Amino acid sequence: MRLTNYANACCLMEAQGFRILTDPWLVDGVFEGGWHHYPPLTVRPEDLRDVDALFVSHVHPDHCDPQTLKVFRRDMPIVVLDHAPNFLHRVLREMGFTNLVAIADGTTAPLGPFDVTLYAPFTPHLFHESAIGNLIDCAAIFEHGGFSVFNFNDNTPDVASALRLRERHGRPTVAQIAYNAAGPFPSCFDNMDMAQKLAASERTLQRNFAHAAALGAALEPRWHMPFAGSFAVGGSQWRKNACRGAVSLDEAGRRLTRLNPDIPVLLLSEGQSLDLADGVRSAPYEPIDPEAERAYVTGPLAARSYPHESDPAPDRAALFADCGAARDRLWARQARFDFFPDLTVMIAIGESFFTFNLMRAGGGATLGPAGDGPRIEVRMDERLLRRILTGEAHWNNVEGGYHIDFVREPDVYVRDFHTIMSFFTA
């Protein structure tokens, strides 16, 4: 069994000539132009189009990228979790894919020479209370000939779940465990100054690495592979790289080695492979040059444009009207989840706000806060807001791409706010 790394969560597993490609994202500009690869990739989607099957863990574009997926034949077998709600199934079928290999939670199915087991979200949220929980992620375990790869991508287990997996599947040969916190906190929260953001980013990283190390200690893999979180923010938001809660693979390796010195850390550059049987690598890892990365991010990457920047300026009266329709749809979705916190949401449009409270139906235009309760202000390019309202863009992807700036008062994290706003569309 051989594992080849490409980027982020995209890797290739081979056994007996059968090849499975996981979470293919190879084209820059996902999350509405926000996310880019560093180092820049040399592999192209066309180079991998003849694999035998795909595994797609969830619908986020750094795992399910339409630009990468368009090169694959429409009858390509795609392994997906058979678990409601099936947003991923709908998206793949809309792309024209017809051969979804749906595997239920905790179920093992053969795929070529591999045994593949998929797992639904292990917890609603690892570090915070959550009423809605994780709606989309899944993890996969690939086994062949006594070797195994535990591909957790964004579905990171708690320690208790990891121990159950080890009891069922044995010690993994490779455990692919996420380490970065790829989200808008703290870089997009303007109620914090830069020093506060940097400190919050480091606290978040320390929390994530402590958990990744605890999973390594529980699973005791032959190799611990930091996984699913290598990206750089491009375009006009490039300054948010400084406190985005993410570090390079090199730094991930150093931190994990300090925390778990007895478990070898597996770092593979683009296109490098590991033979799981004999432990032989195709080439030595190529360390990232921080100065070269900084020059790339502040130069070519900062100059990138976003798709919405070519749009005309929207009519603000129409934005307010469509926000009203989106609020009605959001209210219906809140009822399904029984989620009604006392939180006022203020979406900036010009000098005013479209304002609503998640406890009550309806909303409308205001010039400032409505009431003295908890509130969160939201600012983004109005052309991007127009795309969210028309369905051309998705709130969660816009937020994940670092395009939304927030001010919250008090400075308290309401985890499910960021989930429920995924349903804000007209």
GIRA-V461695 format. One record per pair of residues at least 6 apart in sequence whose ideal C-beta (glycine too) atoms are under 7 Angstrom apart, sorted by sequence separation. I is the first residue (numbers start at 0). J is the second residue. D is the distance in whole Angstrom. If there is no record, write none. Layout:
I/J/D ; I/J/D
This chain:
4/10/5 ; 56/62/5 ; 57/63/7 ; 102/108/5 ; 123/129/4 ; 141/147/7 ; 185/191/6 ; 267/273/7 ; 333/339/6 ; 346/352/6 ; 355/361/7 ; 368/374/5 ; 386/392/4 ; 387/393/7 ; 397/403/6 ; 3/10/6 ; 11/18/6 ; 12/19/5 ; 28/35/7 ; 55/62/6 ; 107/114/5 ; 108/115/6 ; 140/147/6 ; 141/148/5 ; 232/239/5 ; 273/280/5 ; 345/352/4 ; 346/353/5 ; 355/362/3 ; 387/394/5 ; 2/10/6 ; 3/11/4 ; 27/35/4 ; 55/63/5 ; 79/87/6 ; 91/99/6 ; 107/115/7 ; 124/132/7 ; 156/164/7 ; 191/199/7 ; 215/223/5 ; 232/240/5 ; 256/264/5 ; 265/273/7 ; 272/280/7 ; 354/362/6 ; 11/20/5 ; 27/36/6 ; 79/88/6 ; 107/116/4 ; 123/132/3 ; 124/133/7 ; 140/149/5 ; 141/150/7 ; 231/240/6 ; 255/264/5 ; 271/280/6 ; 272/281/4 ; 345/354/5 ; 353/362/6 ; 354/363/7 ; 383/392/6 ; 2/12/6 ; 100/110/7 ; 106/116/7 ; 123/133/6 ; 186/196/6 ; 271/281/5 ; 387/397/6 ; 9/20/7 ; 10/21/5 ; 88/99/6 ; 106/117/7 ; 139/150/5 ; 185/196/4 ; 232/243/6 ; 271/282/5 ; 343/354/6 ; 344/355/6 ; 353/364/6 ; 354/365/4 ; 0/12/7 ; 1/13/5 ; 9/21/6 ; 120/132/7 ; 138/150/6 ; 252/264/5 ; 8/21/6 ; 9/22/5 ; 102/115/6 ; 104/117/7 ; 105/118/6 ; 120/133/4 ; 138/151/5 ; 271/284/7 ; 343/356/5 ; 344/357/7 ; 351/364/5 ; 352/365/5 ; 0/14/5 ; 8/22/4 ; 9/23/5 ; 77/91/6 ; 104/118/6 ; 138/152/7 ; 185/199/4 ; 252/266/5 ; 342/356/7 ; 351/365/7 ; 383/397/6 ; 9/24/6 ; 25/40/6 ; 102/117/4 ; 104/119/4 ; 149/164/7 ; 185/200/6 ; 341/356/7 ; 342/357/5 ; 351/366/6 ; 354/369/5 ; 9/25/6 ; 120/136/5 ; 138/154/4 ; 268/284/6 ; 7/24/6 ; 25/42/6 ; 136/153/5 ; 137/154/6 ; 228/245/6 ; 267/284/7 ; 268/285/4 ; 340/357/5 ; 341/358/5 ; 6/24/7 ; 25/43/7 ; 26/44/7 ; 53/71/7 ; 119/137/6 ; 136/154/4 ; 248/266/5 ; 266/284/4 ; 339/357/6 ; 340/358/7 ; 379/397/7 ; 6/25/7 ; 25/44/5 ; 77/96/6 ; 118/137/6 ; 229/248/6 ; 339/358/5 ; 383/402/6 ; 398/417/7 ; 5/25/7 ; 79/99/5 ; 81/101/4 ; 117/137/5 ; 118/138/5 ; 75/96/7 ; 77/98/7 ; 79/100/7 ; 81/102/6 ; 147/168/6 ; 155/176/7 ; 48/70/5 ; 53/75/6 ; 55/77/6 ; 73/95/5 ; 76/98/5 ; 77/99/5 ; 78/100/5 ; 79/101/6 ; 80/102/7 ; 81/103/5 ; 82/104/6 ; 117/139/5 ; 147/169/7 ; 149/171/4 ; 155/177/5 ; 380/402/7 ; 44/67/5 ; 48/71/6 ; 52/75/7 ; 73/96/6 ; 74/97/6 ; 75/98/6 ; 77/100/6 ; 116/139/7 ; 148/171/7 ; 180/203/5 ; 225/248/6 ; 345/368/7 ; 379/402/6 ; 52/76/4 ; 53/77/5 ; 54/78/4 ; 55/79/6 ; 63/87/7 ; 73/97/6 ; 74/98/5 ; 76/100/5 ; 78/102/6 ; 80/104/7 ; 115/139/6 ; 116/140/4 ; 147/171/5 ; 148/172/7 ; 151/175/6 ; 153/177/6 ; 180/204/7 ; 322/346/6 ; 333/357/7 ; 379/403/5 ; 45/70/5 ; 53/78/7 ; 147/172/5 ; 148/173/5 ; 149/174/5 ; 150/175/5 ; 151/176/5 ; 152/177/7 ; 343/368/7 ; 44/70/4 ; 52/78/6 ; 68/94/6 ; 115/141/6 ; 142/168/7 ; 146/172/5 ; 149/175/6 ; 151/177/6 ; 225/251/4 ; 343/369/6 ; 377/403/6 ; 378/404/5 ; 394/420/5 ; 395/421/4 ; 20/47/6 ; 34/61/6 ; 63/90/7 ; 148/175/7 ; 180/207/6 ; 225/252/7 ; 343/370/6 ; 394/421/5 ; 58/86/5 ; 113/141/5 ; 114/142/4 ; 140/168/6 ; 179/207/7 ; 377/405/6 ; 393/421/7 ; 58/87/5 ; 65/94/6 ; 113/142/7 ; 178/207/6 ; 319/348/6 ; 326/355/5 ; 343/372/6 ; 345/374/6 ; 347/376/7 ; 376/405/7 ; 394/423/5 ; 6/36/5 ; 20/50/5 ; 23/53/7 ; 30/60/6 ; 57/87/6 ; 113/143/5 ; 125/155/6 ; 178/208/6 ; 225/255/6 ; 318/348/5 ; 330/360/5 ; 343/373/7 ; 347/377/7 ; 375/405/6 ; 376/406/4 ; 19/50/7 ; 29/60/4 ; 112/143/5 ; 322/353/4 ; 341/372/5 ; 342/373/5 ; 343/374/4 ; 344/375/6 ; 345/376/5 ; 346/377/5 ; 347/378/4 ; 18/50/4 ; 19/51/7 ; 22/54/7 ; 29/61/5 ; 55/87/6 ; 58/90/5 ; 78/110/6 ; 125/157/6 ; 223/255/6 ; 341/373/6 ; 345/377/7 ; 375/407/4 ; 18/51/5 ; 19/52/5 ; 20/53/5 ; 21/54/5 ; 22/55/6 ; 121/154/7 ; 178/211/5 ; 315/348/5 ; 342/375/7 ; 344/377/7 ; 348/381/7 ; 6/40/6 ; 17/51/5 ; 22/56/6 ; 120/154/6 ; 315/349/5 ; 319/353/6 ; 374/408/6 ; 390/424/5 ; 19/54/6 ; 29/64/5 ; 121/156/4 ; 122/157/5 ; 176/211/5 ; 326/361/7 ; 373/408/7 ; 24/60/7 ; 118/154/7 ; 121/157/6 ; 223/259/7 ; 326/362/5 ; 373/409/6 ; 387/423/7 ; 388/424/6 ; 389/425/7 ; 5/42/6 ; 24/61/5 ; 78/115/6 ; 80/117/5 ; 82/119/5 ; 249/286/5 ; 387/424/6 ; 388/425/4 ; 24/62/6 ; 26/64/6 ; 176/214/6 ; 249/287/5 ; 373/411/7 ; 11/50/7 ; 80/119/6 ; 121/160/4 ; 223/262/5 ; 225/264/7 ; 248/287/7 ; 323/362/7 ; 22/62/4 ; 24/64/4 ; 26/66/4 ; 204/244/6 ; 247/287/5 ; 23/64/6 ; 26/67/5 ; 174/215/7 ; 203/244/5 ; 222/263/5 ; 223/264/5 ; 224/265/4 ; 375/416/7 ; 25/67/5 ; 200/242/4 ; 204/246/6 ; 220/262/7 ; 223/265/7 ; 24/67/6 ; 212/255/6 ; 216/259/6 ; 222/265/4 ; 23/67/5 ; 174/218/5 ; 200/244/5 ; 211/255/7 ; 215/259/5 ; 23/68/6 ; 197/242/5 ; 319/364/6 ; 174/220/4 ; 196/242/4 ; 208/254/5 ; 212/258/4 ; 171/218/6 ; 173/220/6 ; 176/223/7 ; 178/225/5 ; 181/228/5 ; 208/255/7 ; 212/259/5 ; 215/262/5 ; 87/135/7 ; 170/218/7 ; 172/220/7 ; 173/221/7 ; 86/135/6 ; 170/219/5 ; 171/220/4 ; 172/221/5 ; 173/222/5 ; 174/223/6 ; 175/224/5 ; 176/225/7 ; 177/226/6 ; 179/228/3 ; 181/230/7 ; 84/134/6 ; 170/220/6 ; 172/222/7 ; 174/224/7 ; 176/226/6 ; 177/227/5 ; 178/228/6 ; 208/258/6 ; 173/224/5 ; 175/226/4 ; 177/228/6 ; 165/217/7 ; 187/239/7 ; 161/214/5 ; 165/218/5 ; 186/239/4 ; 7/61/6 ; 8/62/6 ; 158/213/5 ; 162/217/5 ; 158/214/7 ; 161/217/4 ; 186/242/5 ; 240/296/6 ; 80/137/4 ; 161/218/5 ; 185/242/6 ; 186/243/5 ; 52/110/6 ; 156/214/7 ; 52/111/7 ; 158/217/5 ; 237/296/6 ; 51/111/6 ; 184/244/7 ; 237/297/7 ; 182/244/7 ; 237/300/6 ; 318/381/7 ; 325/388/6 ; 180/244/4 ; 181/245/6 ; 237/301/4 ; 179/244/6 ; 180/245/7 ; 231/296/5 ; 179/245/4 ; 318/384/6 ; 322/388/7 ; 179/246/7 ; 233/300/4 ; 318/385/7 ; 321/388/4 ; 233/301/7 ; 313/381/6 ; 149/218/7 ; 231/300/6 ; 234/303/5 ; 312/381/7 ; 313/382/6 ; 233/303/4 ; 234/304/6 ; 312/382/7 ; 234/305/5 ; 342/413/6 ; 310/382/4 ; 313/385/4 ; 178/251/5 ; 307/380/6 ; 340/413/6 ; 152/226/7 ; 153/227/6 ; 342/416/6 ; 152/227/4 ; 307/382/4 ; 310/385/7 ; 307/383/5 ; 58/135/6 ; 338/415/6 ; 57/135/4 ; 57/136/5 ; 307/386/6 ; 56/136/6 ; 57/137/6 ; 126/206/7 ; 56/137/5 ; 338/419/6 ; 56/139/7 ; 54/139/6 ; 125/210/7 ; 333/419/6 ; 332/419/7 ; 62/152/7 ; 329/419/7 ; 332/422/4 ; 19/110/7 ; 173/265/6 ; 329/422/5 ; 17/111/3 ; 19/113/7 ; 328/422/6 ; 329/423/5 ; 17/112/5 ; 56/152/5 ; 57/153/7 ; 328/424/7 ; 15/112/4 ; 56/153/7 ; 14/112/5 ; 56/154/7 ; 325/423/5 ; 14/113/6 ; 325/424/5 ; 325/425/5 ; 324/425/4 ; 173/275/7 ; 172/275/5 ; 321/425/4 ; 19/141/7 ; 12/141/6 ; 14/143/4 ; 21/150/6 ; 146/275/4 ; 14/144/7 ; 22/152/6 ; 146/276/7 ; 12/148/6 ; 0/143/5 ; 0/144/6 ; 8/152/5 ; 0/146/5 ; 2/148/6 ; 239/401/5 ; 236/401/5 ; 236/402/7 ; 61/230/7 ; 232/401/5 ; 2/173/6 ; 36/230/7 ; 37/231/4 ; 35/230/7 ; 34/230/5 ; 35/231/5 ; 34/232/7 ; 35/233/4 ; 33/232/6 ; 33/233/7 ; 33/234/7 ; 32/234/6 ; 33/236/6 ; 131/336/5 ; 130/336/7 ; 131/338/6 ; 130/338/6 ; 187/401/6 ; 183/398/5 ; 186/401/6 ; 189/404/5 ; 187/403/6 ; 189/405/7 ; 190/406/5 ; 182/399/7 ; 187/404/5 ; 188/405/5 ; 189/406/5 ; 190/407/6 ; 8/226/6 ; 181/399/7 ; 183/401/6 ; 187/405/6 ; 190/408/7 ; 8/227/4 ; 188/407/7 ; 7/227/6 ; 183/403/6 ; 190/410/6 ; 7/229/5 ; 183/405/7 ; 6/229/7 ; 7/230/7 ; 42/269/6 ; 41/269/7 ; 42/270/6 ; 40/269/6 ; 38/269/7 ; 38/287/7 ; 37/292/6 ; 37/295/6 ; 4/267/4 ; 6/269/6 ; 5/269/6 ; 4/269/7 ; 5/270/7 ; 35/300/6 ; 3/270/7 ; 4/271/6 ; 3/271/7 ; 3/272/4 ; 2/272/7 ; 1/272/6 ; 2/273/5 ; 32/303/7 ; 1/273/7 ; 1/274/5 ; 2/275/6 ; 32/305/4 ; 1/275/7 ; 31/305/6 ; 32/306/6 ; 0/275/4 ; 31/306/7 ; 0/276/7 ; 31/307/7 ; 131/415/5 ; 127/412/7 ; 129/414/5 ; 130/415/5 ; 129/415/6 ; 127/414/4 ; 131/418/5 ; 131/419/7 ; 124/414/6 ; 60/396/6 ; 59/399/7 ; 31/383/7 ; 31/392/6 ; 31/396/6 ; 30/396/5 ; 31/397/5 ; 34/400/6 ; 33/400/3 ; 32/400/7 ; 33/401/5 ; 30/399/5 ; 31/400/5 ; 33/402/6 ; 30/400/3 ; 31/402/6
